[in-house]
Amino acid sequence: MNNNNSKNAFQKAQEVIPGGVNSPVRAFKSVGIEPIFIDKAKGTTVWDIDGNEYTDFVASWGPLILGHAHDEVLEAVANAAAKGTSYGAPTLIETEMAEQIVKMVPSIEKVRMVNSGTEATMSAIRLARGYTKRELIIKFAGCYHGHGDSFLIKAGSGAITLGLPDSPGVTKSTAKDTLTADYNNLDSVKQLFDKHKDQIAAVIVEPVAGNMGVVPPAEGFLQGLRELTCDNGALLIFDEVITGFRLAKGGAQEYFNVMPDLTTMGKIIGGGLPVGAYGGRKEIMDMLAPIGPVYQAGTLSGNPLAMAAGLTALKKLDETPNAYEDLERKAAFVAAGLRQNAEDLGMNVVLNRVGSMMTAFFTDSKQVTSFDEAMTSDTTKYAAYFKQAVESGLYIAPSQYECLFISMAHTEKDLEKLIKGNRKALEAIK
Ligand code: PMP
């Protein structure tokens, strides 16, 4: 595979952009090859600047559940752009978007738009602290909630991929307000509540962990968090930046039937444009300025292009018959194929899947139900696998600790290509 253009582009980029990229995992550092520079994409196909063609299972890290450059999304964005790209003033489509979210997500009565998942989570914990008049939050080791200071404590995703789960630049006083518990371990949460009585504002959790690779919540874990937070006067925040509109119309809260107080969203909600949102019960959301004392703002929040893309994507998901059943069927087919490949070749792989998000962990552990078990993965093996997969024309995450996403645009042919490419790659690294 010729990748000279990408190599040259990366050289040039590194002179003017730190590490040559605007978000760390894109640098492919952990897999030891130069990043692929993208030229264009359509549906499930991505072309790089050397003209190589890949079938995409990254989906821009989750947002593109309809596939790339979906015609209806493009049309909505073009129509919006023709009327002006930003006003910093209210528009009708913002209310339409909020109505659509309130309709789809069961626990949300009011919602505020922001520009990224990071902004959504930062704002949600400020609101939780303002509402409860308490300062501490609990997060789980290996969960990632964006790059806000309070969350760069035992963080997942790129932070663990690069071995940087705690970041310099986060002050000690900020770090001490974030307590960490173990995912799928209610006792670890209870102990923190016992130790810090009446001081914990909120527990924030990825209802399905996606940033240590996919780790599903154990039976009763989310319900247990609901009970512990209620008993202790703290809010429960579901970070549904990945799971929102992916596991069901109403996200993980609908899928598992556990209702949080606040929900943070990103990715799919923007239809591929930079959008995030957070929402919840009216009495909590009404603490926000201008009607309440908790301040949060944004020049480009509710941007008309972003709203046009996001609303089109959400409506499509809402209105397509059997959208989530189809995703489930396709993802189950892929998971079965990947499991079979590993079994046939006698390789130790744990395949975790919830709906259309999955991770194949290269580990000798029998199961991956916790961060510690996820960390037993052989990342050197993953790197070798990744290189082989790319050679087979598969575009997958350059890290063990991410998800593989199935989209509505994937065809049977795409899924078969993935299963075949996976087998070829496994044979090569065996
Ligand atoms: N929360 C979760 C669960 C995420 O997966 C991410 C990003 N991968 C974020 C928050 C941060 O979102 P963004 O990258 O849009 O800031």
Residues whose N, C-alpha, C, O or C-beta is under 5 A from the ligand:
A	BS01	PMP	S116 G117 T118 Y144 H145 G146 E206 D239 V241 I242 G266
